[in-house]
Amino acid sequence: MSYDESPQPARRRFGRRPLTVAVAALVPTGLAGWLVWQGLGGSDGAGASAATAGSAPAASAPASPTAPGDGAPGGAGPAGPLAGKVVVIDPGHNPRNRDHTAEINETVDIGTATKECDTTGTATRSGYAEADFTLDVSRRLRTLLTREGATVTFTQDDDRPYGPCVDERARIGNKAKADAVVSVHADGSAAGNRGFHVILPALVKGGAADTAAIVGPSRALGERIVADFRRETGTAPANYLGGGTGLDVRDDLGGLNLSTVPKVFLECGNMQDSADAALLSDAEWREKAARGLAAGISGFLEK
């Protein structure tokens, strides 16, 4: 929930990929030679001079490959279509904000006004917190993007007592010189309001805020995400704003106002609607959400 703050085909579908494990065969002659060497008293220290030519130990098996980025806090993935691209993922809110109400209520400068540092976010009626939802989807998204070669940074990973504040979230993306930044959220609108939407930065200039350079590319990023998120999740754009486009332009979000790199917010659904809440609470649907986000980001970065 952002208190602060025509469909195009995807180039790929993001799913699970099997890992290939390579095992090196032992060389019989090398092993035999090594046994002879051992018999002569060879070791890491004394007796090493007794080793004869051609009796070296057998070569060790190469390490099994892994999928860089799986569960990792950040960093670059393997060579791939997104190699050299930097993506900052901004999981909305922080699960620990609820324990630091005084700190998150402190105001910060968002360029055109002041606003609270952060909020606790919303939750479903059964108690599934937005902060937990955003971290789950964001971690799934990180795995997909790093597999494609992107360098991925989080603004928070439940690794700090609260926040970061909305102005710091913007600075993290700016400092990383990110090619794209996506803030992951879920809305807390009225029951009956359903669907997802992407929030785009308005043209804002005042104080530290100047979005002139990012309005265009941020819209391009948002349009890609709308198309791919809709296809992967099977859910429709919001029926309560954006005129069915899935896009909403705002000038009151510090995370967008202070950004100097392409950035959007995604409200994945409405936690206060029972039908949307059922989707958001389902792990299989959250994986689809991550795939839709990954496809949209990838399509934008590879254009």
C-alpha positions as CSV (number, residue, x, y, z in Angstrom):
1,M,0.0,0.0,0.0
2,S,1.6,3.2,-1.1
3,Y,0.9,5.6,1.7
4,D,4.1,7.5,0.8
5,E,4.7,7.6,-1.4
6,S,-2.2,-2.7,-25.9
7,P,-0.5,-5.7,-24.3
8,Q,3.0,-6.6,-25.7
9,P,4.2,-10.2,-25.9
10,A,6.9,-11.2,-23.4
11,R,10.3,-12.2,-24.7
12,R,10.4,-15.2,-22.4
13,R,8.5,-16.9,-19.7
14,F,10.2,-17.0,-16.3
15,G,10.0,-20.5,-14.8
16,R,12.2,-22.9,-12.9
17,R,15.3,-24.2,-14.6
18,P,17.0,-27.5,-13.8
19,L,20.6,-27.4,-12.7
20,T,23.1,-29.6,-14.6
21,V,25.7,-31.3,-12.4
22,A,29.0,-32.2,-14.0
23,V,31.1,-35.1,-12.5
24,A,34.7,-35.6,-13.5
25,A,35.8,-39.2,-14.0
26,L,38.9,-40.4,-12.1
27,V,41.9,-41.2,-14.2
28,P,42.9,-44.8,-13.4
29,T,46.6,-44.3,-14.2
30,G,46.8,-41.1,-12.1
31,L,45.2,-42.9,-9.2
32,A,47.6,-45.8,-9.4
33,G,50.6,-43.5,-9.6
34,W,49.3,-41.7,-6.5
35,L,49.1,-45.0,-4.6
36,V,52.7,-45.8,-5.5
37,W,53.7,-42.3,-4.3
38,Q,51.9,-42.9,-1.0
39,G,53.7,-46.2,-0.6
40,L,57.0,-44.5,-1.0
41,G,56.1,-42.2,1.9
42,G,54.8,-39.1,0.0
43,S,52.8,-36.6,2.0
44,D,52.2,-32.9,2.3
45,G,55.6,-32.5,4.0
46,A,58.5,-35.0,4.3
47,G,58.9,-37.5,1.6
48,A,57.5,-35.3,-1.2
49,S,60.8,-35.6,-3.1
50,A,60.2,-39.4,-3.5
51,A,57.3,-38.7,-6.0
52,T,58.3,-39.8,-9.5
53,A,57.3,-38.3,-12.8
54,G,53.8,-39.3,-14.0
55,S,52.6,-40.3,-10.5
56,A,50.7,-37.1,-9.6
57,P,47.4,-37.4,-7.7
58,A,44.2,-37.7,-9.8
59,A,42.5,-34.5,-10.8
60,S,39.6,-33.5,-8.5
61,A,36.1,-33.2,-9.9
62,P,35.0,-29.7,-10.9
63,A,32.5,-28.0,-8.6
64,S,28.8,-28.4,-9.3
65,P,27.3,-25.3,-10.8
66,T,24.7,-23.4,-8.8
67,A,22.2,-20.7,-9.7
68,P,23.7,-17.4,-8.6
69,G,21.3,-15.2,-6.8
70,D,19.0,-17.9,-5.5
71,G,18.2,-16.7,-2.0
72,A,21.2,-14.4,-2.0
73,P,20.9,-10.9,-0.6
74,G,22.0,-9.4,-3.9
75,G,24.8,-9.2,-6.4
76,A,25.2,-10.1,-10.1
77,G,23.9,-13.2,-11.7
78,P,25.5,-15.3,-14.4
79,A,26.1,-14.1,-18.0
80,G,22.7,-13.6,-19.6
81,P,20.4,-11.2,-21.4
82,L,20.4,-8.8,-18.5
83,A,24.1,-8.9,-17.8
84,G,25.4,-5.4,-17.0
85,K,21.9,-4.2,-16.0
86,V,21.2,-3.0,-12.4
87,V,17.8,-3.5,-10.9
88,V,16.7,-2.2,-7.5
89,I,13.8,-4.0,-5.9
90,D,12.0,-2.0,-3.2
91,P,9.8,-4.3,-1.0
92,G,7.2,-2.0,0.4
93,H,7.3,-1.3,4.1
94,N,9.2,-3.4,6.7
95,P,7.8,-6.2,8.9
96,R,9.4,-4.5,11.9
97,N,7.9,-1.0,11.3
98,R,5.1,-1.9,13.7
99,D,7.6,-2.0,16.5
100,H,9.0,1.5,15.7
101,T,6.0,3.7,15.3
102,A,7.8,6.8,16.6
103,E,10.6,6.5,14.1
104,I,8.4,5.8,11.1
105,N,6.1,8.7,12.0
106,E,9.0,11.2,11.7
107,T,8.6,13.4,8.6
108,V,11.1,13.6,5.7
109,D,11.4,15.9,2.8
110,I,9.9,14.5,-0.5
111,G,10.9,17.5,-2.6
112,T,7.5,19.2,-2.8
113,A,6.3,18.6,0.8
114,T,7.0,16.5,3.9
115,K,5.7,13.1,4.6
116,E,6.0,10.3,7.2
117,C,9.2,8.3,7.0
118,D,7.1,5.1,6.3
119,T,4.1,3.2,7.5
120,T,3.3,-0.4,8.5
121,G,1.3,-1.1,5.4
122,T,-2.0,-2.9,5.2
123,A,-3.0,-6.5,5.7
124,T,-5.7,-9.0,4.7
125,R,-8.6,-9.5,7.1
126,S,-7.0,-12.8,8.1
127,G,-3.8,-11.0,9.2
128,Y,-1.5,-11.6,6.2
129,A,0.7,-8.5,6.3
130,E,1.6,-6.5,3.2
131,A,5.2,-6.3,4.5
132,D,5.4,-10.1,4.4
133,F,3.8,-10.2,1.0
134,T,6.1,-7.7,-0.5
135,L,9.2,-9.5,0.7
136,D,8.0,-12.9,-0.6
137,V,7.3,-11.6,-4.1
138,S,10.5,-9.5,-4.1
139,R,12.7,-12.5,-3.2
140,R,11.1,-14.6,-5.9
141,L,11.7,-11.7,-8.3
142,R,15.3,-11.4,-7.3
143,T,15.9,-15.1,-8.1
144,L,14.4,-14.8,-11.6
145,L,16.3,-11.6,-12.5
146,T,19.7,-12.8,-11.2
147,R,19.3,-16.0,-13.3
148,E,19.0,-13.7,-16.3
149,G,22.3,-12.0,-15.4
150,A,21.0,-8.8,-13.7
151,T,22.7,-7.2,-10.7
152,V,19.9,-6.9,-8.1
153,T,19.8,-4.7,-4.9
154,F,17.1,-4.6,-2.3
155,T,16.2,-1.4,-0.3
156,Q,15.5,-3.7,2.7
157,D,15.3,-7.4,3.2
158,D,13.9,-7.6,6.8
159,D,17.5,-6.8,7.8
160,R,17.1,-3.5,9.6
161,P,14.9,-2.4,12.6
162,Y,12.6,-0.2,10.5
163,G,12.3,1.6,7.2
164,P,14.2,2.7,5.2
165,C,12.3,6.0,5.0
166,V,10.8,6.9,1.6
167,D,13.6,9.4,0.8
168,E,16.3,6.9,1.5
169,R,14.5,4.3,-0.7
170,A,14.8,6.7,-3.5
171,R,18.5,7.4,-2.8
172,I,19.3,3.7,-2.8
173,G,18.1,3.4,-6.4
174,N,19.9,6.7,-7.4
175,K,23.2,5.7,-5.9
176,A,23.1,2.3,-7.6
177,K,22.5,4.1,-10.9
178,A,19.8,1.5,-11.5
179,D,18.4,0.8,-14.9
180,A,15.0,0.1,-13.3
181,V,13.5,0.4,-9.8
182,V,10.3,-1.3,-8.8
183,S,8.5,-0.8,-5.5
184,V,6.4,-3.9,-4.7
185,H,3.1,-3.2,-2.8
186,A,-0.4,-4.4,-2.2
187,D,-3.3,-1.9,-1.8
188,G,-5.7,-1.4,1.1
189,S,-8.7,0.0,-0.8
190,A,-12.4,-0.7,-0.1
191,A,-13.9,-4.2,-0.6
192,G,-15.1,-4.7,-4.1
193,N,-12.2,-2.8,-5.5
194,R,-10.2,-5.4,-7.3
195,G,-7.1,-5.8,-9.6
196,F,-3.6,-4.5,-9.8
197,H,-2.2,-1.2,-10.9
198,V,1.2,0.4,-11.6
199,I,1.9,3.9,-10.2
200,L,3.9,6.2,-12.4
201,P,5.7,9.4,-11.5
202,A,4.1,12.7,-12.5
203,L,6.1,15.6,-13.8
204,V,7.3,17.2,-10.6
205,K,9.8,19.9,-9.9
206,G,10.4,21.5,-6.6
207,G,13.0,21.3,-3.9
208,A,15.0,18.1,-4.4
209,A,12.4,16.7,-6.7
210,D,12.8,16.8,-10.5
211,T,11.2,13.9,-12.4
212,A,11.5,15.4,-15.9
213,A,14.1,12.9,-17.0
214,I,12.3,9.8,-15.7
215,V,8.7,10.4,-16.6
216,G,9.0,8.9,-20.1
217,P,11.1,5.8,-19.3
218,S,9.1,5.1,-16.2
219,R,5.9,5.0,-18.2
220,A,7.6,2.6,-20.7
221,L,8.6,0.4,-17.7
222,G,5.1,0.6,-16.2
223,E,3.3,-0.3,-19.5
224,R,5.5,-3.4,-19.9
225,I,4.8,-4.5,-16.4
226,V,1.0,-4.1,-16.9
227,A,1.0,-6.3,-20.0
228,D,3.2,-9.0,-18.6
229,F,1.7,-9.1,-15.1
230,R,-1.7,-9.4,-16.5
231,R,-0.7,-12.3,-18.8
232,E,1.2,-14.2,-16.1
233,T,-1.2,-13.8,-13.2
234,G,-4.5,-13.9,-15.2
235,T,-5.7,-10.9,-13.1
236,A,-7.2,-7.7,-14.6
237,P,-6.1,-4.1,-14.1
238,A,-7.8,-2.3,-11.2
239,N,-11.5,-1.6,-11.6
240,Y,-11.4,1.5,-9.3
241,L,-8.8,3.8,-10.9
242,G,-6.8,4.2,-14.1
243,G,-9.8,3.8,-16.4
244,G,-9.0,0.1,-16.9
245,T,-5.4,0.9,-18.1
246,G,-3.7,-0.4,-14.9
247,L,-1.8,2.9,-14.8
248,D,-2.1,5.6,-12.2
249,V,0.0,8.9,-12.2
250,R,0.8,10.4,-8.8
251,D,2.8,13.4,-7.6
252,D,2.7,12.8,-3.8
253,L,5.1,9.8,-3.4
254,G,8.5,10.6,-2.2
255,G,9.9,7.3,-3.6
256,L,9.0,8.6,-7.1
257,N,9.5,12.3,-6.7
258,L,13.1,11.9,-5.5
259,S,14.1,9.3,-8.0
260,T,16.6,10.1,-10.8
261,V,16.3,6.7,-12.4
262,P,13.2,5.0,-14.0
263,K,11.0,3.8,-11.2
264,V,7.4,2.6,-10.7
265,F,5.3,1.2,-7.9
266,L,3.2,-2.0,-8.4
267,E,0.1,-2.5,-6.3
268,C,-0.4,-6.3,-6.9
269,G,-4.0,-6.4,-5.7
270,N,-6.3,-5.2,-2.9
271,M,-5.8,-6.9,0.4
272,Q,-9.1,-5.6,1.7
273,D,-11.1,-7.4,-1.0
274,S,-11.7,-11.1,-0.1
275,A,-11.2,-12.4,-3.7
276,D,-7.9,-10.4,-4.2
277,A,-6.8,-11.4,-0.7
278,A,-7.2,-15.1,-1.5
279,L,-4.8,-14.6,-4.5
280,L,-2.3,-12.6,-2.6
281,S,-2.2,-15.2,0.1
282,D,-1.5,-18.0,-2.3
283,A,2.2,-18.9,-2.8
284,E,1.6,-20.2,-6.3
285,W,-0.1,-17.0,-7.4
286,R,2.8,-15.0,-5.8
287,E,5.2,-17.0,-8.0
288,K,3.1,-15.9,-11.1
289,A,3.3,-12.3,-9.8
290,A,7.1,-12.5,-9.7
291,R,7.2,-14.0,-13.2
292,G,5.0,-11.2,-14.5
293,L,7.2,-8.6,-12.9
294,A,10.4,-10.2,-14.2
295,A,9.1,-10.4,-17.7
296,G,8.0,-6.7,-17.6
297,I,11.3,-5.5,-16.3
298,S,13.3,-7.7,-18.7
299,G,11.2,-6.5,-21.7
300,F,11.9,-2.9,-20.7
301,L,15.6,-3.4,-20.2
302,E,16.1,-5.4,-23.4
303,K,14.3,-2.9,-25.6
